[in-house]
Amino acid sequence: MRLVCEAMNRAPATIAPEATVGEARALAAREGTAHLLVLDAGNLVGILCTCDLRAGPAGEQVCERMSLPVLTVRPDVTVDDAAATLCECRLGCLPVALGGLLLGVVGEEELERAGATRLPRPRHCHRQVQPR
């Protein structure tokens, strides 16, 4: 039974909440990722999917587009449990955190490589839980 800490991406793409949507689009394209974690002074404050960025004006701040609150997963959770959470909550990825410390991120690609038995298909983006 594999754990999330064995499968997670340890270098997730991050951006500051005051960055612009244009900067976020460029970062996502450069990193080849569909999700950006929004960090403020090292604290996870939101998450962005490229879907969140499509409709936003390039000059708008990331904090106006990010989804929150952010559902996270502990590193000691099994990959099957993390995959089930992605399916049930209809999310594209889960930041991995322990005691407020961001350790990485796990999504469909990482879970598939780790052999998770239930994968989110079709993949959905993070839902805008709290309108900004």
QUIURHU-V395285 format. One record per helix or strand of 2 or more residues. SS is the DSSP state (hx for helix, st for strand). FROM is the first residue (numbers start at 0). LEN is the number of residues. If there is no record, write none. Layout:
# QUIURHU-V395285
{{SS	FROM	LEN} {SS	FROM	LEN}}
This chain:
# QUIURHU-V395285
{{hx	3	4} {st	13	2} {hx	20	11} {st	34	6} {st	42	7} {hx	49	5} {hx	61	3} {st	71	2} {hx	78	11} {st	92	6} {st	100	7} {hx	107	6}}
